[in-house]
Amino acid sequence: MDFSLNEEQTAWQRKARKFAEEEIKPISLARDQIADPAETIDWELVKKGSKLGFRTAVVSKEQGGHGIDYVTQALVMAELAKADSAASKTFSQCWKWSHLISAACTDEQKERFLKPFLADDTFVLGSGQTEANSGSDTRRPPPGDIKAGVRLRAELDGDHWVLNGEKQFIAHGNIAKLFFLYVRTDFSVPFADGTTILLVPEDTPGFSRGKVYNKSGWRFYQNGEMIFEDARVPVANQIGETNGALRKGDGDTSGDMFGDLELAANALGICDAACEQALEFSRSHVSGGQPLWEQQLVQLKIGRMNMLTEALRSYVLRVAWEHDQLIHSTNAGLAMNLSTDTVQEVTELNLEIHDYAGGAMDRGADKLARDSFIWSHLAGDSVQRLKIAGRIGK
């Protein structure tokens, strides 16, 4: 297993690092502190990143994108996340659903939706799955329980699906121009057998956006409410078979593979930032008349932060390499769970080191810790660990 980077991978890494240092990092803290959660995103930043290829990076070259491999994806996400984790996720969220367009959409759907996505620097993608009463049971549906899972109703009316219900806490819910929406098309069977995916453009009749959620972390990356009142979506916008949402892409798992890698690589970027912050702070501050860096307790904490970060880096690159080799294993899920424990411990240690000097908490260290909270929900919760245990036991 050789982790040496080729010229293309190195070029993307350098480009991402330059963009992160020159464009993302200078505005990160200011965007984080904007009171209105609907105003935290910086569209000029999105446009600049898009022109460099960060929004359309995973679309194949044949389809007009850049077709970067998984190792390159991991490198880019980590570099961007080092400057701002939420900004990195804003770009990589588009990668996640670009995978699905390529894997599962028809040629006609690609013509209608992929071309506009490629052409518009402000065209971001979203997906609608989470609902007020449907969260973990959607991710790991209880066997045989027809009441669990997605409840947004879709009823067939001629050549349209008519939608009624709501989605909540949806990434890019207030800004995406196209959504991959999970809807319940058969309530007589369990969620896994009665759910369909529809492509829903922002201008769909009967669709409106609700509130934007005010989060403690990941503020640049926005989450909103979606409301459907007799919304009409053409059957031509359906992905795959009716009631076949969990069989998307005829067995293609690229999107699922990417989802596991995405959060681990993003967490790596946060850890890199925390390690850098802790070292710089300890070298420039004094506690008890002694420079922080000369105190053994601080040295031990910095040593542990770097040890954990490098372990996560190795795992992330291994998972990315396995994906490129089409090797399917439990490593991706394990790396995602490891990233939760690692990013939260590393950012907490960074906070502790900053606290030794007394005074007001450093805003940068505080932001890294707040951003890391999201991993408990997205990557390291008990549902995810149970799913991984089930795979290991097979």
DRENDO-1510 file (C-alpha; in Angstrom, 1 decimal, always signed):
<recs>
REC; n; res; u; v; w
REC; 1; MET; +0.0; +0.0; +0.0 .
REC; 2; ASP; +1.7; +3.2; -1.2 .
REC; 3; PHE; +0.4; +6.5; +0.0 .
REC; 4; SER; +2.8; +8.6; -2.2 .
REC; 5; LEU; +0.8; +11.3; -4.0 .
REC; 6; ASN; +0.9; +11.7; -7.7 .
REC; 7; GLU; +1.3; +15.0; -9.5 .
REC; 8; GLU; -2.5; +15.6; -9.9 .
REC; 9; GLN; -3.2; +14.8; -6.2 .
REC; 10; THR; -0.4; +17.1; -5.1 .
REC; 11; ALA; -1.7; +19.9; -7.4 .
REC; 12; TRP; -5.2; +19.7; -6.0 .
REC; 13; GLN; -3.9; +19.6; -2.4 .
REC; 14; ARG; -1.8; +22.7; -3.0 .
REC; 15; LYS; -4.7; +24.5; -4.7 .
REC; 16; ALA; -7.0; +23.7; -1.8 .
REC; 17; ARG; -4.4; +24.8; +0.8 .
REC; 18; LYS; -3.9; +28.1; -1.0 .
REC; 19; PHE; -7.6; +28.8; -1.3 .
REC; 20; ALA; -8.1; +27.9; +2.3 .
REC; 21; GLU; -5.3; +30.2; +3.6 .
REC; 22; GLU; -6.1; +33.1; +1.3 .
REC; 23; GLU; -9.9; +33.0; +1.0 .
REC; 24; ILE; -11.5; +30.9; +3.7 .
REC; 25; LYS; -9.4; +31.5; +6.8 .
REC; 26; PRO; -9.6; +35.4; +6.7 .
REC; 27; ILE; -13.4; +35.4; +6.9 .
REC; 28; SER; -14.1; +32.3; +8.9 .
REC; 29; LEU; -14.5; +33.8; +12.4 .
REC; 30; ALA; -16.4; +36.8; +11.1 .
REC; 31; ARG; -19.0; +34.6; +9.3 .
REC; 32; ASP; -19.3; +32.3; +12.3 .
REC; 33; GLN; -20.3; +35.3; +14.5 .
REC; 34; ILE; -23.1; +36.6; +12.3 .
REC; 35; ALA; -26.3; +36.5; +14.4 .
REC; 36; ASP; -28.7; +35.6; +11.6 .
REC; 37; PRO; -28.1; +32.0; +10.6 .
REC; 38; ALA; -29.5; +32.6; +7.1 .
REC; 39; GLU; -26.8; +35.2; +6.4 .
REC; 40; THR; -23.7; +33.2; +7.5 .
REC; 41; ILE; -22.9; +31.8; +4.0 .
REC; 42; ASP; -20.6; +33.9; +1.8 .
REC; 43; TRP; -21.7; +33.5; -1.8 .
REC; 44; GLU; -18.5; +35.2; -3.1 .
REC; 45; LEU; -16.5; +32.5; -1.4 .
REC; 46; VAL; -18.7; +29.8; -3.0 .
REC; 47; LYS; -18.3; +31.4; -6.4 .
REC; 48; LYS; -14.5; +31.6; -6.1 .
REC; 49; GLY; -14.2; +28.0; -4.9 .
REC; 50; SER; -16.5; +26.9; -7.7 .
REC; 51; LYS; -14.4; +28.5; -10.4 .
REC; 52; LEU; -11.4; +26.5; -9.0 .
REC; 53; GLY; -13.4; +23.3; -9.3 .
REC; 54; PHE; -14.2; +22.6; -5.6 .
REC; 55; ARG; -18.0; +22.4; -6.2 .
REC; 56; THR; -17.9; +20.1; -9.2 .
REC; 57; ALA; -14.7; +18.2; -8.4 .
REC; 58; VAL; -16.2; +14.7; -8.4 .
REC; 59; VAL; -18.3; +14.9; -11.6 .
REC; 60; SER; -16.5; +12.8; -14.2 .
REC; 61; LYS; -14.4; +14.5; -16.8 .
REC; 62; GLU; -16.6; +13.0; -19.5 .
REC; 63; GLN; -19.6; +14.8; -18.0 .
REC; 64; GLY; -17.8; +18.1; -17.7 .
REC; 65; GLY; -16.3; +17.9; -14.2 .
REC; 66; HIS; -12.9; +17.1; -12.9 .
REC; 67; GLY; -13.2; +13.4; -11.9 .
REC; 68; ILE; -10.9; +13.5; -8.9 .
REC; 69; ASP; -10.3; +10.2; -7.1 .
REC; 70; TYR; -11.1; +9.5; -3.5 .
REC; 71; VAL; -7.6; +10.2; -2.2 .
REC; 72; THR; -7.7; +13.6; -3.8 .
REC; 73; GLN; -11.1; +14.2; -2.3 .
REC; 74; ALA; -9.8; +13.4; +1.2 .
REC; 75; LEU; -6.9; +15.7; +0.7 .
REC; 76; VAL; -9.0; +18.6; -0.5 .
REC; 77; MET; -11.6; +18.3; +2.2 .
REC; 78; ALA; -9.0; +18.2; +4.9 .
REC; 79; GLU; -7.2; +21.3; +3.6 .
REC; 80; LEU; -10.4; +23.3; +3.3 .
REC; 81; ALA; -11.6; +22.1; +6.7 .
REC; 82; LYS; -8.4; +23.3; +8.3 .
REC; 83; ALA; -9.5; +26.8; +7.5 .
REC; 84; ASP; -13.2; +26.3; +8.1 .
REC; 85; SER; -14.9; +22.9; +8.6 .
REC; 86; ALA; -18.4; +24.2; +7.6 .
REC; 87; ALA; -17.1; +25.8; +4.4 .
REC; 88; SER; -15.4; +22.6; +3.4 .
REC; 89; LYS; -18.7; +20.7; +4.0 .
REC; 90; THR; -20.6; +23.3; +1.9 .
REC; 91; PHE; -18.5; +22.2; -1.1 .
REC; 92; SER; -18.4; +18.5; -0.3 .
REC; 93; GLN; -22.1; +18.3; +0.2 .
REC; 94; CYS; -22.3; +18.9; -3.6 .
REC; 95; TRP; -19.9; +16.0; -4.1 .
REC; 96; LYS; -22.1; +13.6; -2.2 .
REC; 97; TRP; -25.1; +14.2; -4.4 .
REC; 98; SER; -23.0; +14.5; -7.6 .
REC; 99; HIS; -22.1; +10.9; -7.0 .
REC; 100; LEU; -25.8; +9.9; -7.0 .
REC; 101; ILE; -26.5; +11.9; -10.2 .
REC; 102; SER; -23.8; +10.0; -12.0 .
REC; 103; ALA; -24.7; +6.6; -10.5 .
REC; 104; ALA; -28.5; +6.6; -10.6 .
REC; 105; CYS; -29.9; +9.3; -12.9 .
REC; 106; THR; -31.0; +8.7; -16.4 .
REC; 107; ASP; -29.4; +10.4; -19.4 .
REC; 108; GLU; -32.4; +12.7; -19.7 .
REC; 109; GLN; -32.2; +13.6; -16.0 .
REC; 110; LYS; -28.5; +14.3; -16.3 .
REC; 111; GLU; -29.3; +16.6; -19.3 .
REC; 112; ARG; -31.9; +18.6; -17.2 .
REC; 113; PHE; -30.1; +18.8; -13.9 .
REC; 114; LEU; -26.3; +18.1; -14.3 .
REC; 115; LYS; -25.7; +20.7; -16.9 .
REC; 116; PRO; -27.2; +23.5; -15.0 .
REC; 117; PHE; -25.3; +22.4; -11.9 .
REC; 118; LEU; -22.0; +22.5; -13.8 .
REC; 119; ALA; -22.8; +25.9; -15.3 .
REC; 120; ASP; -23.9; +27.8; -12.2 .
REC; 121; ASP; -21.3; +28.7; -9.6 .
REC; 122; THR; -24.1; +29.2; -7.0 .
REC; 123; PHE; -25.9; +25.9; -7.7 .
REC; 124; VAL; -25.5; +23.8; -4.5 .
REC; 125; LEU; -27.2; +20.5; -3.9 .
REC; 126; GLY; -29.2; +19.2; -0.9 .
REC; 127; SER; -31.1; +16.2; +0.2 .
REC; 128; GLY; -34.3; +15.9; +2.2 .
REC; 129; GLN; -34.5; +12.9; +4.6 .
REC; 130; THR; -34.7; +14.0; +8.2 .
REC; 131; GLU; -38.2; +14.9; +9.7 .
REC; 132; ALA; -39.4; +15.9; +13.1 .
REC; 133; ASN; -40.5; +12.4; +14.0 .
REC; 134; SER; -38.0; +10.5; +11.8 .
REC; 135; GLY; -34.3; +10.6; +12.5 .
REC; 136; SER; -32.4; +7.5; +13.8 .
REC; 137; ASP; -35.2; +5.2; +12.7 .
REC; 138; THR; -34.6; +6.3; +9.1 .
REC; 139; ARG; -30.9; +5.5; +9.4 .
REC; 140; ARG; -31.5; +2.2; +11.0 .
REC; 141; PRO; -35.2; +1.2; +10.4 .
REC; 142; PRO; -36.7; -1.1; +13.0 .
REC; 143; PRO; -37.5; -4.4; +11.1 .
REC; 144; GLY; -41.1; -4.7; +10.2 .
REC; 145; ASP; -42.3; -1.4; +11.8 .
REC; 146; ILE; -44.4; +0.4; +9.2 .
REC; 147; LYS; -44.7; +3.5; +11.4 .
REC; 148; ALA; -41.0; +4.2; +11.5 .
REC; 149; GLY; -39.0; +6.2; +9.0 .
REC; 150; VAL; -39.9; +8.9; +6.5 .
REC; 151; ARG; -43.5; +10.2; +6.7 .
REC; 152; LEU; -43.5; +12.9; +3.9 .
REC; 153; ARG; -46.4; +11.5; +1.8 .
REC; 154; ALA; -46.2; +11.3; -2.0 .
REC; 155; GLU; -49.4; +10.2; -3.9 .
REC; 156; LEU; -49.5; +9.5; -7.6 .
REC; 157; ASP; -51.7; +11.8; -9.6 .
REC; 158; GLY; -51.4; +11.1; -13.3 .
REC; 159; ASP; -47.8; +11.9; -14.3 .
REC; 160; HIS; -47.0; +13.8; -11.1 .
REC; 161; TRP; -46.3; +12.9; -7.5 .
REC; 162; VAL; -48.2; +15.1; -5.0 .
REC; 163; LEU; -46.3; +15.8; -1.8 .
REC; 164; ASN; -47.6; +16.8; +1.6 .
REC; 165; GLY; -45.5; +17.2; +4.7 .
REC; 166; GLU; -42.3; +18.7; +6.0 .
REC; 167; LYS; -38.6; +18.0; +6.3 .
REC; 168; GLN; -36.5; +19.5; +9.0 .
REC; 169; PHE; -32.8; +20.2; +9.8 .
REC; 170; ILE; -32.0; +19.8; +6.1 .
REC; 171; ALA; -28.5; +20.7; +4.9 .
REC; 172; HIS; -28.7; +23.5; +2.3 .
REC; 173; GLY; -32.5; +23.4; +2.9 .
REC; 174; ASN; -32.7; +27.2; +2.5 .
REC; 175; ILE; -30.2; +27.6; -0.4 .
REC; 176; ALA; -30.0; +24.5; -2.6 .
REC; 177; LYS; -31.3; +24.7; -6.1 .
REC; 178; LEU; -32.0; +20.9; -6.4 .
REC; 179; PHE; -32.9; +18.4; -3.7 .
REC; 180; PHE; -32.8; +14.6; -3.6 .
REC; 181; LEU; -36.0; +14.0; -1.6 .
REC; 182; TYR; -36.9; +10.8; +0.2 .
REC; 183; VAL; -40.7; +10.4; +0.2 .
REC; 184; ARG; -43.0; +7.7; +1.5 .
REC; 185; THR; -44.9; +6.2; -1.4 .
REC; 186; ASP; -46.3; +3.2; +0.4 .
REC; 187; PHE; -47.4; +3.3; +4.0 .
REC; 188; SER; -48.5; -0.4; +4.0 .
REC; 189; VAL; -44.9; -1.7; +4.2 .
REC; 190; PRO; -41.8; -0.7; +6.3 .
REC; 191; PHE; -39.8; +2.4; +5.3 .
REC; 192; ALA; -37.1; +0.3; +3.6 .
REC; 193; ASP; -39.7; -1.1; +1.2 .
REC; 194; GLY; -42.0; +2.0; +0.7 .
REC; 195; THR; -39.7; +4.9; +0.0 .
REC; 196; THR; -38.9; +6.7; -3.3 .
REC; 197; ILE; -36.3; +9.3; -4.2 .
REC; 198; LEU; -37.4; +12.3; -6.2 .
REC; 199; LEU; -35.4; +15.2; -7.8 .
REC; 200; VAL; -37.1; +18.4; -6.5 .
REC; 201; PRO; -36.0; +21.7; -8.0 .
REC; 202; GLU; -36.3; +24.8; -5.8 .
REC; 203; ASP; -39.1; +26.3; -8.0 .
REC; 204; THR; -41.4; +23.3; -7.6 .
REC; 205; PRO; -45.0; +24.5; -7.2 .
REC; 206; GLY; -46.2; +23.9; -3.6 .
REC; 207; PHE; -42.7; +23.8; -2.1 .
REC; 208; SER; -41.6; +26.5; +0.3 .
REC; 209; ARG; -38.7; +27.0; +2.7 .
REC; 210; GLY; -39.3; +27.5; +6.4 .
REC; 211; LYS; -36.9; +28.6; +9.2 .
REC; 212; VAL; -33.2; +28.4; +9.1 .
REC; 213; TYR; -31.9; +26.7; +12.3 .
REC; 214; ASN; -29.6; +28.6; +14.6 .
REC; 215; LYS; -26.8; +26.2; +15.4 .
REC; 216; SER; -23.8; +26.5; +17.8 .
REC; 217; GLY; -21.4; +25.1; +15.3 .
REC; 218; TRP; -21.0; +24.7; +11.5 .
REC; 219; ARG; -22.7; +28.0; +11.1 .
REC; 220; PHE; -21.4; +28.6; +7.5 .
REC; 221; TYR; -23.1; +25.3; +6.5 .
REC; 222; GLN; -26.8; +26.0; +6.8 .
REC; 223; ASN; -29.7; +23.8; +7.8 .
REC; 224; GLY; -33.3; +24.7; +7.0 .
REC; 225; GLU; -36.9; +23.5; +7.0 .
REC; 226; MET; -38.7; +22.3; +3.9 .
REC; 227; ILE; -42.5; +22.6; +3.6 .
REC; 228; PHE; -44.7; +20.7; +1.0 .
REC; 229; GLU; -48.3; +21.6; +0.4 .
REC; 230; ASP; -49.8; +19.7; -2.5 .
REC; 231; ALA; -46.4; +20.1; -4.2 .
REC; 232; ARG; -46.3; +18.6; -7.7 .
REC; 233; VAL; -43.2; +16.8; -8.8 .
REC; 234; PRO; -43.1; +15.1; -12.3 .
REC; 235; VAL; -42.8; +11.3; -12.3 .
REC; 236; ALA; -39.9; +12.1; -14.8 .
REC; 237; ASN; -38.0; +13.4; -11.8 .
REC; 238; GLN; -38.1; +10.0; -10.0 .
REC; 239; ILE; -34.7; +8.2; -9.4 .
REC; 240; GLY; -34.9; +4.5; -9.9 .
REC; 241; GLU; -37.9; +2.4; -9.1 .
REC; 242; THR; -40.9; +3.3; -7.1 .
REC; 243; ASN; -40.3; +2.2; -3.5 .
REC; 244; GLY; -36.7; +1.6; -4.4 .
REC; 245; ALA; -35.0; +4.4; -2.6 .
REC; 246; LEU; -32.7; +2.1; -0.6 .
REC; 247; ARG; -31.7; +0.3; -3.8 .
REC; 248; LYS; -30.5; +3.4; -5.7 .
REC; 249; GLY; -27.9; +3.1; -8.4 .
REC; 250; ASP; -28.3; -0.6; -9.2 .
REC; 251; GLY; -25.9; -1.5; -6.5 .
REC; 252; ASP; -23.6; +1.4; -6.9 .
REC; 253; THR; -22.3; +2.4; -3.5 .
REC; 254; SER; -20.2; +5.4; -4.4 .
REC; 255; GLY; -22.3; +7.9; -2.5 .
REC; 256; ASP; -22.4; +5.8; +0.6 .
REC; 257; MET; -18.6; +5.2; +0.4 .
REC; 258; PHE; -18.1; +8.9; +0.1 .
REC; 259; GLY; -20.3; +9.7; +3.0 .
REC; 260; ASP; -18.2; +7.7; +5.4 .
REC; 261; LEU; -15.0; +9.2; +4.1 .
REC; 262; GLU; -16.3; +12.7; +4.0 .
REC; 263; LEU; -16.7; +13.3; +7.7 .
REC; 264; ALA; -13.5; +11.6; +8.6 .
REC; 265; ALA; -11.5; +13.8; +6.2 .
REC; 266; ASN; -13.2; +16.9; +7.4 .
REC; 267; ALA; -12.5; +16.0; +11.0 .
REC; 268; LEU; -8.8; +15.6; +10.1 .
REC; 269; GLY; -8.8; +19.2; +8.9 .
REC; 270; ILE; -10.1; +20.4; +12.2 .
REC; 271; CYS; -7.5; +18.4; +14.1 .
REC; 272; ASP; -4.7; +19.9; +12.0 .
REC; 273; ALA; -6.0; +23.3; +12.8 .
REC; 274; ALA; -6.3; +22.5; +16.6 .
REC; 275; CYS; -2.7; +21.1; +16.7 .
REC; 276; GLU; -1.4; +24.2; +14.9 .
REC; 277; GLN; -3.3; +26.5; +17.3 .
REC; 278; ALA; -2.1; +24.7; +20.4 .
REC; 279; LEU; +1.5; +24.8; +19.4 .
REC; 280; GLU; +1.4; +28.5; +18.4 .
REC; 281; PHE; -0.4; +29.5; +21.6 .
REC; 282; SER; +1.9; +27.5; +23.9 .
REC; 283; ARG; +4.9; +29.2; +22.3 .
REC; 284; SER; +3.6; +32.7; +22.8 .
REC; 285; HIS; +1.9; +32.6; +26.2 .
REC; 286; VAL; +3.1; +32.3; +29.8 .
REC; 287; SER; +1.4; +30.8; +32.8 .
REC; 288; GLY; +2.8; +31.0; +36.4 .
REC; 289; GLY; +5.9; +32.8; +35.1 .
REC; 290; GLN; +6.8; +30.0; +32.8 .
REC; 291; PRO; +6.3; +29.7; +29.0 .
REC; 292; LEU; +3.5; +27.2; +28.4 .
REC; 293; TRP; +5.6; +25.3; +25.9 .
REC; 294; GLU; +8.1; +24.5; +28.7 .
REC; 295; GLN; +5.5; +22.9; +31.0 .
REC; 296; GLN; +5.3; +19.2; +30.8 .
REC; 297; LEU; +1.6; +18.9; +31.1 .
REC; 298; VAL; +1.2; +21.1; +28.0 .
REC; 299; GLN; +3.8; +19.1; +26.1 .
REC; 300; LEU; +1.9; +15.9; +27.0 .
REC; 301; LYS; -1.3; +17.3; +25.7 .
REC; 302; ILE; +0.2; +18.6; +22.5 .
REC; 303; GLY; +1.9; +15.2; +22.0 .
REC; 304; ARG; -1.4; +13.4; +22.4 .
REC; 305; MET; -3.2; +15.8; +20.0 .
REC; 306; ASN; -0.6; +15.1; +17.3 .
REC; 307; MET; -0.6; +11.4; +17.9 .
REC; 308; LEU; -4.4; +11.1; +17.5 .
REC; 309; THR; -4.3; +13.4; +14.5 .
REC; 310; GLU; -1.7; +11.4; +12.7 .
REC; 311; ALA; -3.5; +8.1; +13.5 .
REC; 312; LEU; -6.7; +9.6; +11.9 .
REC; 313; ARG; -4.7; +10.8; +8.9 .
REC; 314; SER; -3.4; +7.3; +8.3 .
REC; 315; TYR; -6.9; +5.8; +8.5 .
REC; 316; VAL; -8.4; +8.4; +6.3 .
REC; 317; LEU; -5.8; +7.8; +3.5 .
REC; 318; ARG; -6.2; +4.1; +3.9 .
REC; 319; VAL; -10.0; +4.3; +3.4 .
REC; 320; ALA; -9.6; +6.7; +0.5 .
REC; 321; TRP; -7.1; +4.3; -1.1 .
REC; 322; GLU; -9.4; +1.3; -0.6 .
REC; 323; HIS; -12.3; +3.2; -2.2 .
REC; 324; ASP; -10.1; +3.9; -5.3 .
REC; 325; GLN; -9.2; +0.3; -5.4 .
REC; 326; LEU; -12.9; -0.7; -5.1 .
REC; 327; ILE; -12.2; -2.5; -1.9 .
REC; 328; HIS; -15.3; -2.7; +0.3 .
REC; 329; SER; -14.8; -3.1; +4.0 .
REC; 330; THR; -15.9; -1.8; +7.4 .
REC; 331; ASN; -12.9; +0.5; +7.5 .
REC; 332; ALA; -14.9; +3.5; +6.2 .
REC; 333; GLY; -17.5; +3.3; +8.9 .
REC; 334; LEU; -14.8; +2.7; +11.6 .
REC; 335; ALA; -12.8; +5.6; +10.4 .
REC; 336; MET; -15.9; +7.8; +10.6 .
REC; 337; ASN; -16.5; +6.7; +14.2 .
REC; 338; LEU; -12.8; +7.2; +15.0 .
REC; 339; SER; -13.0; +10.7; +13.7 .
REC; 340; THR; -15.8; +11.5; +16.2 .
REC; 341; ASP; -13.7; +10.5; +19.2 .
REC; 342; THR; -10.5; +12.1; +17.8 .
REC; 343; VAL; -11.9; +15.5; +16.7 .
REC; 344; GLN; -13.7; +16.0; +20.0 .
REC; 345; GLU; -10.7; +15.0; +22.2 .
REC; 346; VAL; -8.2; +17.0; +20.1 .
REC; 347; THR; -10.3; +20.2; +20.2 .
REC; 348; GLU; -11.0; +19.8; +23.9 .
REC; 349; LEU; -7.3; +19.4; +24.6 .
REC; 350; ASN; -6.7; +22.6; +22.5 .
REC; 351; LEU; -9.3; +24.4; +24.7 .
REC; 352; GLU; -7.5; +23.2; +27.9 .
REC; 353; ILE; -4.2; +24.5; +26.7 .
REC; 354; HIS; -5.7; +27.9; +25.9 .
REC; 355; ASP; -7.4; +28.0; +29.3 .
REC; 356; TYR; -4.0; +27.7; +31.1 .
REC; 357; ALA; -3.2; +31.3; +30.2 .
REC; 358; GLY; -6.4; +32.6; +31.7 .
REC; 359; GLY; -8.5; +35.5; +30.3 .
REC; 360; ALA; -11.1; +35.3; +27.6 .
REC; 361; MET; -11.4; +32.1; +25.6 .
REC; 362; ASP; -9.7; +32.3; +22.2 .
REC; 363; ARG; -12.5; +32.5; +19.5 .
REC; 364; GLY; -10.6; +30.3; +17.1 .
REC; 365; ALA; -10.2; +27.5; +19.7 .
REC; 366; ASP; -13.8; +27.9; +20.8 .
REC; 367; LYS; -15.1; +27.6; +17.2 .
REC; 368; LEU; -13.1; +24.4; +16.5 .
REC; 369; ALA; -14.7; +22.8; +19.6 .
REC; 370; ARG; -18.2; +24.0; +18.6 .
REC; 371; ASP; -17.8; +22.7; +15.1 .
REC; 372; SER; -16.7; +19.3; +16.4 .
REC; 373; PHE; -20.0; +18.8; +18.3 .
REC; 374; ILE; -21.7; +17.9; +15.1 .
REC; 375; TRP; -19.8; +14.6; +14.8 .
REC; 376; SER; -21.8; +13.1; +17.7 .
REC; 377; HIS; -24.9; +13.4; +15.6 .
REC; 378; LEU; -23.5; +12.7; +12.1 .
REC; 379; ALA; -20.8; +10.1; +12.6 .
REC; 380; GLY; -20.3; +8.7; +16.0 .
REC; 381; ASP; -23.7; +8.1; +17.5 .
REC; 382; SER; -24.9; +4.7; +18.8 .
REC; 383; VAL; -26.9; +4.0; +15.6 .
REC; 384; GLN; -23.8; +4.2; +13.4 .
REC; 385; ARG; -21.9; +2.0; +15.8 .
REC; 386; LEU; -24.6; -0.6; +15.8 .
REC; 387; LYS; -24.7; -0.6; +12.0 .
REC; 388; ILE; -20.9; -1.2; +11.9 .
REC; 389; ALA; -21.2; -4.0; +14.5 .
REC; 390; GLY; -23.8; -5.6; +12.3 .
REC; 391; ARG; -21.5; -5.6; +9.3 .
REC; 392; ILE; -18.6; -7.0; +11.3 .
REC; 393; GLY; -20.8; -9.8; +12.6 .
REC; 394; LYS; -21.8; -11.0; +9.1 .
</recs>
